[in-house]
Amino acid sequence: NMSMVNCMYQTSLPQFLGLFDISMERSTKSPVTVKRIAAIVEYLTYEVFRYTLRGLYEEDKFLFTLLLALKIDLNVNKVKHKEFSTLIKGGAALDLNAVEPKPSKWILDLTWLNLVELSKLPQFSEILGQISRNDKAWKAWFDMEAPEETPCPDGYEHSLDTFRRLLLVRSWCPDRTAVQARKYITESLGLRFAEGVILDMRDLLTESTNKTPMIGLLSMGSDPTADIENLAKREGLECRAISMGQGQDVHARRLLQQFMGNGGWALLQNCHLGLDFMDELFLLVVETESVHADFRLWMTTEVHPKFPISLLQIGLKFTNEPPQGIKAGLKRTYTGISQDQLEISNLPMWKPMLYGLAFLHTTVQERRKFGPLGWNIPYEFNQADFTSTMQFFQNHLDDLDLKKGISWTTVRYMIGEVQYGGRVTDDFDKILLNTFAKVWFSDGMFAPAFKFYKGYTIPSNAVCKTVGNCMEHIEQLPLADTPEAFGLHPNANITYQTNVATQTMATMVSIQPKDSGGGGGETRESIVQRLADDMLNKLPADYLPHEVKARLHKMGHLSPMNIFLRQEIDRMQRVIISVRSTLVDLKLAIDGTIIMSEMLRDALDNMYDARVPTAWKKISWASATLGFWFTELLERDMQFRSWCFEGRPNYFWMTGFFNPQGFLTAMRQEVTRAHKGWALDTVILSNEVTKMFKDDVKEPPAEGVYVHGLFLDGAAWDRRQGKLIEQTPKVLFNSLPVVHIFAINSTAEKDPRFYHCPLYKKPNRTDLTFITTLQLKTTQSPDHWTLRGVALLCDVK
């Protein structure tokens, strides 16, 4: 299955048989056949686990371990197929409007759908009623720091084993899924499986032969070259490296022939740049008969879909990713700084600025793991950015006029716009980077009281005389970093853990076999047919062109807002037609009346996996699950129908538009036309957050529009005082009251006292989902919210 996760994770039968022979040889002997077989199976399981895990990237190791435990338990019937399906899919296929309504507002929509799906399993058949009756106890359990460690309400504490408890935790708290899953792995397979495997180059060397290439899979910041060269020194062997690329195959061929005859290690770096030579290399390794016993072939490569499978299936794969965290990042940076570089300038500003730069370098890389909260686009900042900025600092201090002092404007510009900023393509990421430069790089960084965050200080020049002294200071930093050290709210950790769990489950769904009903019960086809019937029953009727045209004429068909409505209805009609025709054809194809085309096969697979079919996704909107997507279709349709056939609404649900920018532009045109002498070029959007929720709105505003359904990500809203405040723990998204968006005739600069908050259609923040910025009141500096990664989202699902 893992080769479907990443094309480099290829294995072969000969590799497995090799491990099987080792297991036969080394496992505990016993005259009793059953015991002997159990010993071989146990030894082989760990051997396969260790062998495979060594060649996986960090992000896929947890997925593989959990999948291994689940497959073994499914095989011995400890876990039922229906339970496995509930674990990986949750309530993704359910329509929120078609299930029992949730009893309390504090329960998230997604959580409730997961619980509805969970209630279909026999152990949890009463859970929905129990939550309604015992609301306080469940909320108290949910609010705990670690619910998986806390006794469950309603007697579940004693009735659930570790796996069933995992089902409950996954439904309620996606961010705690990985923690509970590790407990399940420990109980199912043993503690050594939950602890992972540390790469040992000597073990790798022992396992290898002169016919086995050792293939290092590269990732950002990792290069095993130094480790390989050090190992060669310890073994007393010559190691020579060639970096592959255009014209390098001649030198590689010569090196291989020399070392195959005389012994030595050949290291071919960046093999993804020399793919033409790889097939020849395979034949050279396999077919050369007399190879020196001390010959070893090491290779490094990035992931590439055209890398030869034949090499991957005979090689020993390994990854060597750098450790995570500020402490590890600073250590890595200072390992590359020599004592001469540390003493290159005798000015007292040099060492603090160098440490500040190293801290920034680590921070910009570590923020990537928090997804859109950290960076809208995950940039590949690397050592070259650090080195060039360090060189600039050195040059700047060499030319310094001590009376004028450091030109911080220049320093910040070089960091935020040139050295690091040169990589940044997103406008809001550029603002974030410039904010880091502004907040951390000033005369304040030389003050003894300066700190990046509590516990993260710059060592003084008296302390930091040698690289060793700096390393001692770094050693005192905490092992695990709070997100606040990167400028984020502690809740960002929940977002990160939730993303890891969601990604793991989504990958598991995508690699499941597509051809059977799996583990008895209903077949895939009958499940999808039932789903198609249900969707067809609820699907709205088509819009009749003459009816829509007549209504728009009556409302004023040349008004900008009505032109916008017409365009939205046209797009909605396309979606309805596509959904109806796909579902009707899919039912016929399942019955065998028509041929199952590639498009229908895709619809069948995706609907079974509770995901949106590709053909629908292309003409509609992104959504986490099929259930949410279909609910949104019904809600969008309801808004368009009521606007078209009952008149313009008092407030608008902006999430329900295909083109929300078009909606705001239409509103700007409408306001411009109402004011004589105003030109559209100088009319800009402005806004005010009201204290009303949508039910309080009784009439439309005199000018502009009321918009509801926006969510704050990274901050909360104080409704009484109308300003941004910090999030409450465990509440990731906070709904904003109704916002009055209007237009004003102004060419003035943006007011710096407000936080200018970007508004996006979906949680993935890109140029494609960006709508506009809204100004939000704040008593803290707007820079604080920039570092927090605060944005408004139309949709959080």
C-alpha positions in Angstrom: 0.0 0.0 0.0 2.8 2.5 0.8 3.9 2.8 -2.8 0.6 4.6 -3.4 1.5 7.1 -0.7 4.9 7.9 -2.3 6.3 6.4 -5.5 9.7 5.9 -3.8 8.3 3.4 -1.3 8.7 0.4 -3.6 9.5 -3.0 -2.1 9.8 -6.5 -3.7 9.3 -10.1 -2.9 13.1 -10.9 -2.8 13.5 -8.2 -0.1 10.7 -9.8 1.9 12.2 -13.3 1.4 15.6 -12.0 2.6 13.9 -10.7 5.9 12.0 -14.0 6.2 15.3 -16.0 6.0 16.8 -13.8 8.7 13.7 -14.3 10.9 13.9 -18.1 10.5 17.5 -18.0 11.5 17.5 -15.5 14.4 14.0 -16.0 16.0 13.7 -18.1 19.2 13.8 -21.9 18.6 11.2 -24.2 20.0 10.3 -27.9 19.5 6.6 -27.0 19.8 5.4 -26.0 16.2 2.8 -23.4 17.3 5.4 -21.6 19.5 8.0 -21.8 16.8 5.6 -20.2 14.2 4.5 -17.5 16.7 8.2 -16.7 17.3 9.0 -16.4 13.6 5.9 -14.3 12.9 6.7 -11.9 15.8 10.4 -11.6 14.8 9.4 -11.1 11.1 6.8 -8.5 11.9 9.3 -6.3 13.7 12.0 -6.9 11.1 9.7 -5.8 8.3 8.5 -2.8 10.4 12.1 -1.7 11.1 13.2 -2.3 7.5 10.3 -0.3 6.0 10.2 2.5 8.5 13.9 3.3 7.9 13.0 4.2 4.3 9.9 6.4 5.0 9.7 10.1 5.5 8.9 11.3 9.0 5.3 12.4 7.9 4.5 8.8 6.8 5.9 6.8 9.6 2.9 7.2 11.9 0.6 6.3 9.0 2.5 3.1 8.2 2.7 2.0 11.9 -1.1 2.6 12.5 -1.9 0.8 9.2 0.2 -2.2 10.2 -1.6 -2.5 13.5 -5.0 -2.2 11.9 -4.3 -4.7 9.1 -3.1 -7.3 11.6 -6.1 -6.8 13.9 -8.5 -6.9 10.9 -6.9 -10.1 9.8 -7.5 -11.8 13.2 -11.0 -10.2 13.4 -10.2 -8.1 16.5 -11.3 -5.1 14.5 -14.4 -5.3 12.3 -14.4 -3.8 8.8 -17.3 -1.4 9.7 -15.2 -0.1 12.7 -12.2 0.4 10.4 -14.3 2.3 7.9 -15.8 4.5 10.7 -12.3 5.3 12.0 -10.9 6.5 8.6 -14.0 8.2 7.2 -16.0 9.4 10.2 -19.3 11.0 9.3 -17.9 12.4 6.0 -20.7 11.0 3.8 -23.6 12.4 6.0 -25.7 15.4 5.1 -26.0 17.7 8.2 -29.6 18.6 7.4 -30.7 14.9 7.1 -29.4 13.7 10.5 -30.8 14.2 14.0 -30.1 17.9 15.0 -27.2 18.4 17.4 -28.4 19.1 21.0 -25.9 21.9 21.8 -24.2 24.8 20.0 -20.7 23.9 21.5 -20.6 20.7 19.5 -19.0 21.3 16.1 -20.9 20.2 12.9 -18.1 17.8 11.9 -18.0 16.3 15.4 -21.8 15.7 15.4 -21.6 13.9 12.0 -18.8 11.7 13.3 -20.9 10.9 16.4 -24.0 10.0 14.2 -21.8 7.6 12.2 -20.3 6.2 15.4 -23.8 5.5 16.8 -24.3 3.0 14.0 -21.8 0.6 15.7 -23.3 -1.6 18.4 -21.1 -0.4 21.3 -22.2 3.2 20.7 -25.8 2.8 19.7 -27.0 4.9 22.6 -24.4 7.7 22.4 -26.5 10.4 20.8 -29.2 10.2 23.5 -26.6 10.0 26.3 -24.9 13.2 25.0 -28.3 15.0 24.9 -29.1 13.9 28.5 -25.7 14.4 30.0 -24.5 17.4 28.1 -22.4 19.0 31.0 -20.4 15.8 31.7 -19.5 15.4 28.0 -18.5 19.1 27.6 -16.3 18.8 30.7 -14.6 15.7 29.3 -14.2 17.4 25.9 -12.7 20.5 27.4 -10.0 18.5 29.2 -6.3 19.1 28.2 -6.0 15.3 27.4 -9.5 13.7 27.1 -8.0 10.3 26.2 -6.4 10.1 29.7 -9.6 11.2 31.5 -12.5 8.8 32.4 -15.3 8.9 29.8 -18.9 9.8 30.9 -21.8 7.4 30.8 -19.9 4.2 31.7 -17.8 4.2 28.6 -14.7 4.2 30.7 -15.1 0.5 31.6 -16.9 -0.8 28.5 -14.3 0.3 25.8 -11.0 -1.2 25.0 -8.1 0.9 23.5 -9.3 0.7 19.9 -13.0 1.5 20.6 -11.7 4.4 22.8 -9.7 5.5 19.7 -13.0 5.6 17.7 -14.6 7.8 20.4 -11.6 10.2 20.6 -11.3 10.4 16.8 -15.0 11.4 16.7 -14.8 14.1 19.4 -11.2 15.4 19.3 -9.3 14.9 16.0 -6.3 16.7 17.6 -5.9 13.9 20.2 -6.3 11.0 17.6 -2.6 10.5 17.1 -1.9 10.3 20.9 -4.7 7.7 21.4 -3.6 5.8 18.2 0.0 5.5 19.7 -1.6 3.9 22.8 -3.5 1.5 20.5 -0.3 0.6 18.6 1.5 0.0 21.9 -1.2 -2.4 23.1 -1.7 -4.1 19.7 1.9 -4.5 18.6 4.1 -3.6 21.5 6.0 -0.6 22.9 8.9 -0.8 20.4 6.6 -0.3 17.5 5.3 3.0 19.0 8.8 4.4 19.7 9.9 4.3 16.1 13.4 3.5 14.7 16.5 5.7 14.8 18.7 5.5 11.7 22.1 3.7 12.4 24.4 3.9 9.4 26.5 1.0 10.8 23.5 -1.3 10.8 22.7 -0.2 7.3 26.3 -1.0 6.2 26.1 -4.4 8.0 22.9 -5.3 6.1 24.3 -4.2 2.7 26.3 -6.2 0.2 28.5 -5.1 -2.7 25.4 -5.7 -5.0 23.0 -3.7 -2.8 22.8 0.1 -3.5 21.9 2.2 -0.4 19.5 4.9 -1.4 19.1 8.0 0.7 15.8 9.8 0.1 16.5 13.6 0.4 14.3 16.1 2.2 14.7 19.8 2.9 17.7 20.4 5.2 18.9 16.8 5.1 22.0 15.5 3.4 23.6 12.3 4.6 26.9 13.0 2.7 28.9 14.0 5.9 27.6 10.9 7.8 28.6 8.6 4.9 32.1 10.1 4.6 32.7 9.9 8.3 31.6 6.2 8.3 34.0 5.5 5.4 36.9 7.1 7.4 36.0 4.9 10.4 36.0 1.9 8.2 39.3 2.9 6.6 37.9 3.0 3.1 38.0 5.6 0.3 34.7 7.4 -0.4 34.3 9.6 -3.5 31.2 11.6 -4.4 29.9 12.7 -7.8 26.9 15.1 -8.0 24.8 13.8 -10.9 23.6 16.1 -13.6 24.2 16.9 -17.3 27.4 15.2 -18.5 28.3 13.6 -15.1 27.4 10.0 -16.2 30.9 9.7 -17.8 32.7 10.4 -14.5 30.2 8.2 -12.6 30.8 5.3 -15.0 34.6 5.6 -14.6 34.4 5.9 -10.7 32.1 2.8 -10.5 34.4 0.7 -12.7 37.4 1.7 -10.6 35.8 1.0 -7.2 34.1 -2.3 -8.4 37.6 -3.5 -9.3 39.7 -2.1 -6.4 37.2 -1.6 -3.6 35.9 1.7 -2.1 32.6 3.6 -1.7 31.0 5.5 -4.6 28.5 8.1 -3.6 26.2 9.4 -6.4 24.4 12.5 -5.2 21.2 14.0 -6.6 20.4 11.0 -8.8 17.0 12.5 -9.7 19.1 14.9 -12.0 20.7 11.9 -13.8 17.8 9.6 -14.5 19.1 8.7 -18.0 22.0 7.0 -16.3 20.0 5.1 -13.7 18.8 2.1 -15.9 22.4 1.6 -17.0 23.5 1.8 -13.3 21.0 -1.0 -12.4 22.4 -3.3 -15.1 26.0 -2.4 -14.0 25.2 -3.4 -10.4 23.2 -6.5 -11.2 25.2 -8.0 -14.1 28.9 -7.2 -13.2 30.1 -10.6 -12.0 33.4 -10.0 -10.2 32.9 -7.1 -7.7 35.4 -6.3 -5.0 34.1 -7.3 -1.5 34.7 -3.7 -0.1 32.7 -2.0 -2.9 29.6 -0.1 -1.8 27.2 2.1 -3.8 25.5 5.0 -2.0 23.0 7.1 -3.7 20.9 10.2 -2.7 17.8 11.3 -4.6 14.7 13.5 -4.2 11.3 12.0 -4.9 10.8 11.6 -8.6 8.0 9.7 -10.4 10.4 8.5 -13.1 13.1 7.1 -10.8 13.5 3.4 -11.8 11.5 1.0 -9.7 14.0 -1.7 -10.4 16.7 0.1 -8.3 14.2 0.9 -5.5 13.3 -2.8 -5.3 16.9 -4.0 -4.8 18.2 -1.1 -2.7 18.2 -0.4 1.0 16.3 2.9 1.4 16.9 5.3 4.2 15.8 8.8 5.2 17.8 11.2 7.5 15.5 14.1 8.3 16.8 16.9 10.6 15.2 17.1 14.1 12.4 19.6 14.6 12.2 22.5 16.9 14.0 25.8 17.7 16.7 24.1 19.8 17.6 21.6 17.0 17.4 24.4 14.4 19.7 26.7 16.3 22.2 23.9 16.9 22.1 23.0 13.2 22.8 26.6 12.3 25.6 27.1 14.8 27.3 23.8 13.8 27.9 25.5 10.4 29.4 28.6 12.0 33.2 28.6 12.6 35.0 30.5 15.5 36.6 32.8 12.8 33.1 33.7 11.5 31.9 34.4 15.1 34.9 36.8 15.7 34.9 38.4 12.2 33.6 41.7 13.5 34.8 43.3 16.8 31.7 45.5 17.0 29.4 44.5 20.0 26.3 44.4 17.7 27.6 41.5 15.6 27.0 38.4 17.8 23.5 39.5 19.0 22.5 40.2 15.3 23.9 36.8 14.2 21.9 35.0 17.0 18.8 37.0 16.1 19.2 35.9 12.4 19.7 32.3 13.4 16.5 32.5 15.5 14.6 34.0 12.6 16.0 31.3 10.2 14.6 28.6 12.5 11.3 30.3 13.1 10.4 30.8 9.4 11.1 27.1 8.8 9.2 25.8 11.9 6.1 27.9 11.1 5.5 25.8 8.0 4.2 22.9 10.0 1.2 24.9 11.2 -0.2 25.1 7.7 -2.0 28.4 6.6 -1.7 29.8 10.1 2.1 29.7 9.7 2.5 30.6 6.0 0.0 30.7 3.3 2.5 29.0 1.0 5.2 26.7 2.6 8.4 28.2 1.3 11.7 26.3 1.1 13.9 28.7 3.1 17.4 27.2 3.2 21.0 27.7 4.3 21.8 30.0 1.4 19.3 32.5 2.7 21.0 32.5 6.1 24.5 32.7 4.6 23.7 35.6 2.3 22.0 37.6 5.1 24.9 36.9 7.5 27.3 38.2 4.8 25.1 41.4 4.4 25.1 41.9 8.2 28.9 41.7 8.2 29.3 44.1 5.2 26.8 46.5 6.8 28.8 46.6 10.1 32.1 46.9 8.4 30.9 50.1 6.7 29.1 51.4 9.8 29.3 55.0 10.9 29.2 54.6 14.7 27.6 58.1 15.2 24.6 57.2 13.0 24.3 53.6 14.2 22.8 50.7 12.3 20.3 51.6 9.6 17.5 49.3 10.7 15.4 50.3 7.7 18.0 48.9 5.4 18.5 45.7 7.5 14.7 45.0 7.7 14.3 45.7 3.9 17.2 43.3 3.1 15.6 40.6 5.3 12.0 41.1 4.4 12.2 42.0 0.7 15.5 40.6 -0.6 17.3 37.8 1.2 14.3 35.9 2.7 11.6 38.0 1.1 12.9 37.1 -2.4 11.4 33.7 -2.0 8.0 35.0 -0.8 5.3 35.3 -3.4 2.1 35.9 -1.3 1.4 39.5 -0.2 0.3 38.5 3.3 3.3 36.3 3.8 5.5 39.2 2.8 3.7 41.4 5.4 4.3 38.6 8.0 8.1 38.4 7.2 8.4 42.2 7.3 6.6 42.2 10.7 9.2 39.6 12.1 12.0 41.9 10.8 10.3 45.0 12.3 9.6 43.4 15.8 12.9 41.6 16.3 15.5 43.7 14.5 16.0 47.1 16.2 18.2 48.6 18.9 16.0 46.9 21.4 17.6 43.5 20.6 20.9 44.6 22.3 19.1 45.3 25.6 19.6 42.6 28.3 15.8 42.4 28.8 15.1 41.6 25.1 13.4 38.2 24.5 11.8 36.6 21.4 9.3 34.9 23.9 9.5 33.9 27.5 12.7 31.8 27.9 14.1 32.6 24.5 16.7 35.3 24.9 19.8 36.5 23.1 23.1 35.5 24.9 25.2 38.5 25.8 28.7 39.1 24.3 30.3 38.2 27.6 28.6 34.8 27.6 28.9 34.1 23.9 32.7 34.3 23.4 33.1 31.0 21.5 30.8 28.8 19.4 30.9 26.3 22.3 29.5 29.0 24.6 26.6 29.7 22.2 25.9 26.0 22.0 25.7 25.9 25.9 23.2 28.7 25.8 21.1 26.8 23.1 21.3 23.6 25.2 19.3 25.4 27.9 16.3 26.0 25.6 13.2 23.8 26.1 13.0 20.6 24.0 9.4 21.2 22.9 8.4 24.7 21.8 5.1 26.4 22.5 3.6 27.9 19.3 3.9 31.3 21.1 7.6 31.2 20.5 6.8 31.5 16.7 4.3 34.3 17.4 1.2 32.0 17.2 -1.5 31.2 19.8 -1.2 27.9 21.8 -4.3 26.7 19.9 -2.1 26.5 16.8 -0.8 23.2 18.2 -4.4 21.8 18.1 -4.6 22.9 14.5 -1.3 21.1 13.7 -2.3 17.9 15.5 -5.7 18.0 13.8 -4.1 18.4 10.4 -1.8 15.5 11.0 -4.7 13.2 12.0 -6.9 14.4 9.1 -4.1 13.9 6.6 -3.4 10.4 7.9 -7.1 9.3 7.7 -7.5 10.9 4.2 -4.4 9.0 3.0 -5.7 5.8 4.4 -9.0 6.3 2.6 -7.2 7.0 -0.7 -5.1 3.8 -0.6 -7.9 1.4 0.2 -8.6 -1.2 -2.5 -11.3 -0.1 -4.9 -12.7 -3.4 -6.1 -14.8 -5.1 -3.3 -17.3 -4.6 -0.6 -14.4 -5.4 1.8 -14.9 -7.6 4.8 -18.4 -8.8 4.2 -21.7 -6.8 4.5 -22.9 -4.4 1.8 -20.9 -4.1 -1.4 -19.4 -0.8 -2.5 -21.9 -0.6 -5.4 -25.0 -1.0 -3.1 -23.7 1.6 -0.7 -23.1 4.1 -3.5 -26.5 3.3 -5.1 -28.3 4.0 -1.8 -26.3 7.3 -1.5 -27.2 8.3 -5.1 -31.0 7.6 -4.5 -30.8 9.8 -1.3 -29.0 12.6 -3.1 -31.4 12.5 -6.1 -34.4 12.8 -3.8 -33.0 16.0 -2.2 -31.5 17.6 -5.3 -33.2 20.9 -6.1 -35.2 21.3 -9.3 -33.6 23.0 -12.4 -33.9 26.7 -12.8 -36.2 27.5 -15.7 -34.6 30.2 -17.8 -37.8 32.0 -18.7 -38.9 32.2 -15.0 -35.5 33.5 -13.9 -35.4 36.1 -16.7 -39.0 37.3 -15.9 -38.1 37.7 -12.2 -34.9 39.6 -12.9 -36.7 41.9 -15.4 -39.2 42.7 -12.6 -36.3 43.4 -10.1 -34.3 45.5 -12.6 -32.1 43.3 -14.8 -29.5 46.1 -15.4 -28.8 46.6 -11.7 -25.2 45.4 -10.9 -26.5 43.1 -8.0 -29.0 41.5 -10.3 -26.5 40.9 -13.1 -24.3 39.2 -10.4 -27.3 37.1 -9.3 -27.9 36.0 -12.9 -24.3 34.8 -13.3 -24.4 32.9 -10.0 -27.7 31.1 -10.9 -26.2 30.1 -14.3 -23.2 28.5 -12.5 -25.5 26.9 -10.0 -27.6 25.4 -12.8 -24.5 23.8 -14.3 -23.7 22.1 -11.0 -27.3 20.8 -10.5 -27.3 19.4 -14.1 -23.9 17.7 -13.6 -24.9 16.1 -10.3 -28.2 14.9 -11.6 -26.8 13.4 -14.8 -23.8 11.7 -13.0 -26.1 10.2 -10.3 -28.6 8.9 -12.9 -25.9 7.4 -15.1 -24.1 5.9 -12.1 -27.2 4.0 -11.1 -27.7 2.7 -14.6 -24.0 1.7 -14.8 -24.2 -0.1 -11.4 -27.3 -2.0 -12.7 -25.3 -2.9 -15.9 -27.6 -1.0 -18.3 -24.8 1.3 -19.6 -21.0 1.0 -19.5 -19.1 2.2 -16.5 -17.0 5.1 -18.0 -13.9 6.5 -16.4 -15.8 9.5 -15.1 -18.5 7.2 -13.5 -15.8 5.0 -12.0 -14.2 8.1 -10.4 -17.6 9.1 -9.1 -18.2 5.6 -7.6 -14.8 5.5 -5.9 -15.1 9.0 -4.5 -18.6 8.7 -3.3 -17.7 5.4 -1.5 -14.8 7.2 0.1 -17.2 10.1 1.0 -15.3 12.6 -1.2 -16.4 14.9 -4.0 -16.2 13.4 -7.5 -13.6 15.1 -9.7 -16.2 16.2 -12.3 -18.3 18.0 -9.7 -15.2 19.6 -8.0 -14.1 21.2 -11.3 -17.3 23.2 -11.6 -18.1 23.9 -8.0 -16.2 24.5 -4.7 -13.7 22.7 -2.5 -15.1 20.8 0.5 -13.6 18.4 3.1 -16.3 15.8 2.7 -19.1 14.8 0.3 -21.6 15.3 3.1 -20.6 18.9 3.7 -20.4 19.6 -0.1 -24.0 18.4 -0.6 -25.3 20.4 2.4 -23.6 23.5 1.0 -25.2 22.8 -2.4 -28.7 22.8 -0.8 -27.9 26.0 1.2 -26.5 27.9 -1.8 -29.5 27.0 -3.8 -31.8 28.1 -1.1 -30.2 31.6 -1.0 -30.3 32.0 -4.8 -34.0 30.9 -5.0 -35.2 33.1 -2.2 -33.2 36.1 -3.6 -34.6 35.5 -7.1 -38.2 34.6 -6.4 -38.9 36.4 -3.0 -36.8 39.5 -3.4 -33.4 40.8 -2.2 -32.5 39.5 1.3 -31.8 41.7 4.3 -28.4 40.0 4.7 -26.2 37.7 2.6 -24.3 34.5 3.2 -21.1 35.2 1.4 -19.8 31.6 1.6 -22.7 30.7 -0.7 -21.3 32.6 -3.7 -19.1 31.3 -6.5 -17.6 34.7 -7.0 -17.7 36.7 -3.7 -15.3 39.4 -5.2 -17.9 39.9 -8.0 -20.6 40.4 -5.3 -18.5 43.2 -3.5 -17.7 44.8 -6.9 -21.4 44.9 -7.8 -22.1 46.5 -4.4 -19.4 49.1 -5.1 -20.9 49.9 -8.5 -24.4 50.2 -6.9 -23.1 52.7 -4.3 -21.1 54.7 -7.0 -24.1 55.0 -9.2 -26.2 56.3 -6.3 -23.7 59.2 -5.7 -23.4 61.8 -8.4 -19.8 62.6 -9.3 -18.2 59.5 -7.7 -15.8 57.5 -9.9 -15.5 53.8 -9.5 -11.6 54.1 -9.4 -11.7 56.0 -6.2 -14.5 54.2 -4.5 -13.1 51.7 -2.0 -14.6 49.1 0.4 -15.0 49.9 4.1 -16.7 47.9 6.8 -18.0 48.0 10.3 -18.6 44.9 12.5 -22.1 45.2 14.1 -23.3 43.7 17.4 -26.1 41.8 15.6 -26.3 38.2 14.6 -28.3 37.3 11.5 -31.5 36.7 13.4 -31.4 40.2 14.8 -31.3 41.8 11.3 -34.8 43.1 10.5 -34.1 45.3 7.5 -31.2 45.9 5.0 -28.7 48.8 5.6 -29.4 52.1 3.9 -26.3 51.6 1.8 -24.0 48.6 1.3 -24.8 45.0 2.4 -24.9 43.0 5.6 -22.8 39.8 5.5 -23.0 36.9 7.9 -21.2 33.5 8.3 -17.6 34.7 8.6 -15.2 33.0 11.0 -12.0 34.3 12.7 -9.0 32.0 12.5 -6.2 32.7 15.0 -8.2 35.2 17.2 -11.6 35.7 18.8 -14.0 38.7 18.8 -15.2 40.6 21.8 -18.8 41.4 20.7 -19.5 43.9 23.5 -16.5 46.1 22.9 -16.2 45.3 19.2 -12.5 44.4 19.0 -10.1 41.5 18.5 -9.1 39.4 21.5 -7.2 36.2 22.1 -8.8 32.8 21.4 -10.2 30.7 24.3 -8.3 27.4 24.6 -9.6 24.6 22.2 -11.9 27.0 20.3 -10.2 27.2 16.9 -12.7 29.3 14.9 -14.9 32.1 16.3 -17.9 33.4 14.4 -18.0 37.1 13.7 -21.3 39.0 14.1 -22.9 40.4 11.0 -20.5 42.7 9.1 -21.8 45.9 7.4 -19.7 46.2 4.2 -20.1 49.5 2.3 -18.2 51.7 -0.1 -16.6 55.2 0.4 -15.1 57.7 -1.9 -11.5 58.0 -0.6 -7.9 57.9 -1.7 -6.5 58.0 1.8 -4.0 55.5 3.1 -5.2 52.5 5.2 -5.7 53.4 8.9 -2.7 51.9 10.8 -4.6 51.6 14.0 -6.8 48.8 12.6 -5.7 45.2 11.8 -6.4 44.8 8.1 -7.6 41.2 8.1 -7.5 39.1 4.9 -10.7 37.3 4.1 -10.6 33.9 2.3 -13.3 31.6 0.8 -11.7 28.5 2.3 -9.2 27.5 5.0 -6.4 27.1 2.4 -5.3 30.7 2.0 -4.1 31.3 -1.5 -4.5 34.0 -4.1 -7.3 31.9 -5.6 -9.3 31.9 -2.4 -8.6 35.5 -1.3 -11.6 37.9 -1.4 -10.7 41.2 0.2 -9.4 42.7 3.5 -11.7 43.9 6.3 -10.5 46.3 9.0 -11.0 45.1 12.6 -10.6 47.2 15.7 -7.8 46.2 18.1 -6.3 47.6 21.3 -3.1 45.6 20.8 -0.6 46.4 18.0 -1.8 45.1 14.6 1.6 43.4 14.3 0.6 41.1 17.2 -2.3 39.7 15.0 -0.1 39.5 11.9 2.3 37.2 13.8 -0.7 35.2 15.1 -1.6 34.5 11.4 -5.2 35.9 12.0 -7.5 35.7 9.0 -11.3 35.6 8.3 -12.7 32.5 6.6 -16.0 32.1 4.8 -15.9 28.4 5.4 -14.1 26.4 8.1 -15.0 22.9 6.9 
